[in-house]
Amino acid sequence: MLARNAESLYWIGRYVERADDTSRILNVSVHQLLEDASVDPDHASRQLLAVLGISPEGMDSLDVWKLTELVAYAKDNPASIVGSINSARENTRGAREVVSTELWECLNATWNAVPDRQRYARRAGPHAFLSFVEERAAMFAGLADSTMSRDDGWLFMVLGRSVERADMVVRLLLSRVQDSASSPGWITVLRSAGAQDTYLRTYRGALDAARVVQFLMRDTLFPRSVFHALRQAEECLERLDPGVNSRANEKSEALRQLGRARSELEFLRQSDLLEDLPKRLVTLQTSIKDIGDAVSVQYFHSSPWVAWSGAEVSL
């Protein structure tokens, strides 16, 4: 596969996942700000922007509407929902020969519908727009599953989606590491990750920080856990570079870093998971960034890409 097509598919996976995850996070945050009068809108908005790596430059105070404009509608912000949709569509247009017609039509129709959806959301509230993005991302994932061959193109797309998903979940957890073990903020984290119902069924309704962190970081069956995403990314790289299974057991830099991050989670004692959690999450976030850089250097560029502006979250 041509490097430019591989790169486009990798970033299509990342951008669609970014739009989906950002919509989920913003939807939950907006509901919380509108329903709970005790929450300080400016503080909560800045906390969310820190999670997403977005700088609120020139804004003295933030509320629901300013937050939505910045995170959802800002075209010049590559980390916004609209920015991610635009980037996914441009990458798909540049790789038309390796993506199915259905995938292109899905992203193109989404891109064309965004202006009307934005205008309606500015009048009626952002929920309809955010739900629309989540539905279109789910449609895109379903079409990719049903119309793409499981070849290198598929592997690069799933690799990008998995790396982005792991990064977003780590960012979510970083936003709550200072909360108490029984804080309702942990429910917010579960809802933002689309994990609330599955978590409650798994733990029979018991809620505490240790179980939430265990579930979102190490659960082997939940597809949005960090461990599951890292393992899926590792499997993609092993299939893309079968030479790594040579007798000498030499591995590429990206696969080496992925395997280390995954194994550290896999063999960590559950009792040690919350010990120095902020440092552990920051280290994992840095590892995920390094994995993305290594993939870019190995397959696409002579120098790494910068996927986020403001990659570090202040604690």
C-alpha positions as CSV (number, residue, x, y, z in Angstrom):
1,M,0.0,0.0,0.0
2,L,1.2,3.5,-0.8
3,A,2.4,5.4,2.2
4,R,0.0,8.3,1.5
5,N,-3.0,6.0,1.5
6,A,-1.9,4.2,4.6
7,E,-1.4,7.6,6.3
8,S,-4.8,8.8,5.2
9,L,-6.5,5.7,6.6
10,Y,-4.7,5.9,9.9
11,W,-5.8,9.5,10.3
12,I,-9.3,8.8,9.2
13,G,-9.5,6.3,12.1
14,R,-8.1,8.8,14.5
15,Y,-10.3,11.8,13.4
16,V,-13.6,9.9,13.4
17,E,-12.8,8.5,16.8
18,R,-11.8,11.9,18.1
19,A,-15.1,13.4,16.8
20,D,-17.1,10.6,18.4
21,D,-15.3,10.7,21.8
22,T,-15.4,14.5,22.0
23,S,-19.1,14.5,21.3
24,R,-19.7,12.0,24.1
25,I,-17.6,14.0,26.5
26,L,-19.2,17.3,25.6
27,N,-22.7,15.9,25.7
28,V,-22.3,14.7,29.2
29,S,-20.6,17.9,30.3
30,V,-23.3,20.1,28.8
31,H,-26.0,18.1,30.6
32,Q,-24.2,18.5,33.9
33,L,-23.7,22.2,33.5
34,L,-27.4,22.8,32.6
35,E,-28.8,20.5,35.2
36,D,-26.6,21.2,38.3
37,A,-26.7,24.8,39.4
38,S,-23.9,24.1,42.0
39,V,-21.3,23.5,39.3
40,D,-19.2,26.5,38.4
41,P,-19.5,26.7,34.5
42,D,-16.1,28.5,34.1
43,H,-14.2,26.0,36.2
44,A,-15.9,23.0,34.7
45,S,-15.4,24.3,31.1
46,R,-11.7,25.0,31.7
47,Q,-11.3,21.5,33.2
48,L,-12.8,19.9,30.1
49,L,-10.7,22.1,27.7
50,A,-7.6,20.9,29.6
51,V,-8.6,17.3,29.1
52,L,-9.1,17.9,25.3
53,G,-5.9,19.9,25.0
54,I,-7.7,23.1,23.9
55,S,-6.5,26.5,25.0
56,P,-9.3,29.1,25.8
57,E,-7.3,32.0,24.5
58,G,-8.8,35.5,25.0
59,M,-11.8,34.2,27.0
60,D,-12.2,35.7,30.5
61,S,-15.1,33.5,31.5
62,L,-16.7,30.4,30.0
63,D,-20.2,29.1,29.9
64,V,-22.1,26.3,28.1
65,W,-22.5,28.2,24.9
66,K,-18.9,29.4,24.7
67,L,-17.7,25.9,25.5
68,T,-19.8,24.4,22.8
69,E,-18.6,26.9,20.2
70,L,-15.0,26.2,21.0
71,V,-15.2,22.4,21.3
72,A,-17.9,21.6,18.8
73,Y,-18.1,24.2,16.1
74,A,-14.6,25.9,15.8
75,K,-13.5,25.1,12.2
76,D,-10.0,26.4,12.8
77,N,-9.4,24.1,15.8
78,P,-8.2,20.7,14.7
79,A,-9.3,19.1,18.0
80,S,-12.9,20.3,17.7
81,I,-15.7,18.1,16.4
82,V,-16.2,20.0,13.2
83,G,-12.4,20.2,12.7
84,S,-12.1,16.5,13.1
85,I,-15.0,15.8,10.7
86,N,-13.4,18.1,8.1
87,S,-10.0,16.4,8.5
88,A,-11.6,12.9,8.2
89,R,-13.4,13.9,5.1
90,E,-10.3,15.4,3.5
91,N,-8.3,12.3,4.2
92,T,-11.1,10.1,2.8
93,R,-11.2,12.2,-0.3
94,G,-7.5,11.8,-0.8
95,A,-7.7,8.0,-0.4
96,R,-10.8,7.3,-2.6
97,E,-9.1,4.4,-4.4
98,V,-8.8,2.4,-1.1
99,V,-12.0,3.2,0.7
100,S,-15.5,1.9,-0.2
101,T,-18.0,4.2,-1.8
102,E,-20.3,3.7,1.2
103,L,-17.6,5.1,3.6
104,W,-17.0,8.1,1.4
105,E,-20.7,8.8,1.1
106,C,-21.1,8.5,4.9
107,L,-18.4,11.1,5.7
108,N,-19.3,13.4,2.8
109,A,-23.0,13.4,3.8
110,T,-22.0,14.1,7.4
111,W,-19.8,17.0,6.3
112,N,-22.6,18.5,4.2
113,A,-25.1,18.2,7.0
114,V,-22.9,19.9,9.6
115,P,-23.8,23.6,8.8
116,D,-27.6,22.9,9.1
117,R,-27.1,20.9,12.2
118,Q,-25.0,23.7,13.7
119,R,-27.6,26.4,13.0
120,Y,-30.3,24.3,14.6
121,A,-28.1,23.5,17.6
122,R,-27.4,27.2,18.2
123,R,-31.2,27.7,18.5
124,A,-32.3,24.6,20.3
125,G,-29.2,23.5,22.2
126,P,-26.2,21.3,21.4
127,H,-27.7,17.9,22.3
128,A,-29.1,17.2,18.8
129,F,-25.8,18.1,17.1
130,L,-23.7,15.9,19.4
131,S,-26.1,13.0,19.1
132,F,-26.0,13.4,15.3
133,V,-22.2,13.1,15.4
134,E,-22.3,10.0,17.6
135,E,-24.8,8.4,15.3
136,R,-22.8,9.2,12.2
137,A,-19.6,7.9,13.8
138,A,-21.4,4.6,14.7
139,M,-22.6,4.4,11.1
140,F,-19.1,4.9,9.8
141,A,-17.8,2.2,12.1
142,G,-20.5,-0.2,10.9
143,L,-19.9,0.5,7.2
144,A,-16.1,0.1,7.7
145,D,-16.8,-3.3,9.4
146,S,-19.1,-4.5,6.6
147,T,-17.5,-3.0,3.4
148,M,-13.7,-3.1,3.9
149,S,-11.4,-6.1,3.3
150,R,-9.3,-7.0,6.3
151,D,-6.2,-5.9,4.5
152,D,-3.5,-3.3,5.3
153,G,-5.9,-0.4,4.7
154,W,-8.3,-1.8,7.4
155,L,-5.4,-2.4,9.8
156,F,-4.2,1.2,9.5
157,M,-7.7,2.5,10.1
158,V,-8.2,0.3,13.2
159,L,-4.7,1.2,14.4
160,G,-5.5,4.9,14.3
161,R,-8.9,4.4,16.0
162,S,-7.3,2.3,18.8
163,V,-4.5,4.8,19.5
164,E,-6.9,7.7,19.6
165,R,-9.4,5.8,21.8
166,A,-6.7,4.9,24.4
167,D,-5.5,8.5,24.5
168,M,-9.1,9.9,25.1
169,V,-9.8,7.5,27.9
170,V,-6.6,8.4,29.6
171,R,-7.5,12.1,29.3
172,L,-10.9,11.4,30.8
173,L,-9.4,9.7,33.8
174,L,-6.8,12.5,34.3
175,S,-9.7,14.9,34.6
176,R,-10.9,13.1,37.8
177,V,-7.8,11.9,39.6
178,Q,-8.3,14.5,42.3
179,D,-11.9,13.5,43.0
180,S,-12.8,11.4,46.1
181,A,-13.5,7.7,45.7
182,S,-17.2,8.2,46.0
183,S,-17.5,11.4,43.9
184,P,-20.3,11.5,41.4
185,G,-17.7,12.7,38.9
186,W,-16.8,9.0,38.3
187,I,-20.3,8.4,36.9
188,T,-19.6,11.4,34.5
189,V,-16.4,9.6,33.4
190,L,-18.3,6.4,32.7
191,R,-21.1,8.2,30.8
192,S,-18.5,10.1,28.8
193,A,-16.8,6.9,27.7
194,G,-20.1,5.2,26.9
195,A,-19.4,2.7,29.6
196,Q,-22.0,3.4,32.3
197,D,-24.5,0.6,31.5
198,T,-21.8,-2.0,30.9
199,Y,-20.0,-1.1,34.1
200,L,-23.1,-1.3,36.2
201,R,-23.9,-4.7,34.8
202,T,-20.4,-5.9,35.4
203,Y,-20.2,-4.6,39.0
204,R,-23.9,-4.9,39.9
205,G,-24.3,-1.2,40.5
206,A,-21.3,-0.8,43.0
207,L,-19.6,2.5,42.3
208,D,-16.2,3.5,43.5
209,A,-13.1,5.0,42.0
210,A,-11.0,1.8,42.1
211,R,-13.6,-0.2,40.1
212,V,-14.1,2.6,37.6
213,V,-10.3,3.0,37.0
214,Q,-9.9,-0.8,36.8
215,F,-12.8,-1.1,34.3
216,L,-11.7,1.8,32.0
217,M,-8.0,0.9,32.1
218,R,-7.7,-2.8,32.3
219,D,-11.0,-4.5,31.4
220,T,-10.2,-7.1,28.7
221,L,-13.7,-7.3,27.2
222,F,-14.9,-3.7,27.1
223,P,-13.9,-2.3,23.7
224,R,-13.3,1.2,25.0
225,S,-10.9,0.3,27.8
226,V,-7.3,1.4,27.4
227,F,-6.0,-2.2,27.6
228,H,-8.4,-3.4,24.9
229,A,-7.4,-0.5,22.6
230,L,-3.7,-1.0,23.1
231,R,-4.0,-4.8,22.5
232,Q,-6.0,-4.2,19.3
233,A,-3.4,-1.7,18.1
234,E,-0.6,-4.2,18.9
235,E,-2.4,-6.9,16.9
236,C,-2.7,-4.5,13.9
237,L,1.0,-3.7,14.0
238,E,2.0,-7.3,14.3
239,R,0.0,-8.1,11.1
240,L,1.3,-5.0,9.3
241,D,4.9,-6.0,10.0
242,P,5.1,-9.8,10.3
243,G,8.9,-9.7,10.2
244,V,8.8,-8.7,13.9
245,N,8.1,-12.3,14.8
246,S,11.5,-13.4,13.5
247,R,13.8,-15.8,15.3
248,A,15.8,-12.9,16.7
249,N,12.6,-11.5,18.2
250,E,13.5,-8.0,17.0
251,K,10.5,-5.6,17.1
252,S,9.8,-2.2,15.5
253,E,9.9,0.8,17.8
254,A,6.2,1.4,17.6
255,L,5.4,-2.3,18.4
256,R,8.0,-2.3,21.2
257,Q,6.5,0.7,22.9
258,L,3.0,-0.7,22.4
259,G,3.9,-4.0,23.9
260,R,5.6,-2.3,26.9
261,A,2.5,-0.1,27.6
262,R,0.1,-3.0,27.2
263,S,2.2,-5.3,29.4
264,E,2.6,-2.8,32.2
265,L,-1.2,-2.5,32.4
266,E,-1.7,-6.3,32.0
267,F,0.6,-7.4,34.8
268,L,0.0,-4.5,37.2
269,R,-1.5,-5.6,40.6
270,Q,-5.0,-4.4,41.0
271,S,-4.2,-3.2,44.5
272,D,-1.4,-1.0,43.0
273,L,-3.6,0.6,40.3
274,L,-4.6,3.7,42.3
275,E,-1.2,4.1,43.8
276,D,0.2,7.3,42.4
277,L,-2.5,7.3,39.7
278,P,-1.8,10.8,38.3
279,K,1.8,10.0,37.6
280,R,0.8,6.6,36.1
281,L,-1.7,8.2,33.8
282,V,0.6,11.0,32.6
283,T,3.3,8.3,31.9
284,L,0.7,6.3,29.9
285,Q,-0.4,9.4,28.0
286,T,3.2,10.1,27.1
287,S,3.7,6.5,26.0
288,I,0.6,6.8,23.7
289,K,1.9,10.0,22.2
290,D,5.3,8.3,21.6
291,I,3.5,5.3,20.0
292,G,1.8,7.7,17.6
293,D,5.1,9.4,16.7
294,A,6.8,6.0,16.2
295,V,4.0,4.9,13.8
296,S,4.3,8.1,11.8
297,V,8.1,7.8,11.6
298,Q,8.0,4.1,10.6
299,Y,5.2,4.2,8.0
300,F,4.6,7.8,6.9
301,H,7.2,10.5,7.6
302,S,10.8,11.1,8.5
303,S,9.6,13.2,11.5
304,P,6.7,12.6,13.9
305,W,3.3,14.1,13.6
306,V,1.9,16.3,16.4
307,A,-1.6,14.9,17.0
308,W,-2.8,17.3,19.7
309,S,-2.0,20.9,20.7
310,G,-1.3,20.9,24.4
311,A,-0.9,17.2,24.9
312,E,-0.2,17.4,28.6
313,V,-3.0,17.9,31.1
314,S,-2.2,20.1,34.1
315,L,-2.8,18.4,37.4
